[in-house]
Amino acid sequence: MHNIYMFIHNHGDSLIIAAQKSISMALGIVVRRVPGVTRWVDHIWKAVAVLPGAGPAHWKELRRDNDAVEYHAATVPLELFRTDTEAYLQGLSTQTPAIYVVMRDSEGTDPLDVVMATASPFEAQDYADSGEELVEKVPMPEGLVAWIRDYVEAHHQDEVFVKRRRDKERVDLEQNGIGDARIRQISDVYRAPSSKETVH
């Protein structure tokens, strides 16, 4: 159980419910297959769209246009966490907000395995850096942008800048004779004598 309590607020004529810790939405992943451009690659697969609120599917053909075929490859949960609102805000601030679809080569008969989808560009970068997965940027539908923005507005908190208090103690005061030329210091043993000092 992710939720401890529910935060409710109005957004236009609709009622938005944002979970305290996380919320989740089923997200269909649409993958397009087109012919390869070389004789060594039969097909090229690319995530091209997402379907918010989609039901379960497994490589269901949606449409065909000559050699190009689009499939509802899978439905995965899109989860938002209140600890990641900074990342979501970063993604929403881009010119074209995107969902990042993570896929990898399938070990079975499917062309690809859909691993997950995320709205966090930071998490997507972590997967891309691993080199083991294929990460595709898919434009967010407007309704999905609004859903994520509502969650961010409900839970995002800017880090508060705390100004450190300066030490009120004066630094020009002499302590225990430190800095007093009349009192011989331990460091004087290692200091070259001045012209006015007499070495015994």
Summary of the structure (lengths in Angstrom):
residues: 200
radius of gyration: 30.6
end to end distance: 81.5
largest distance: 103.1
contacts: 454
relative contact order: 0.15
helix: 20%
strand: 38%
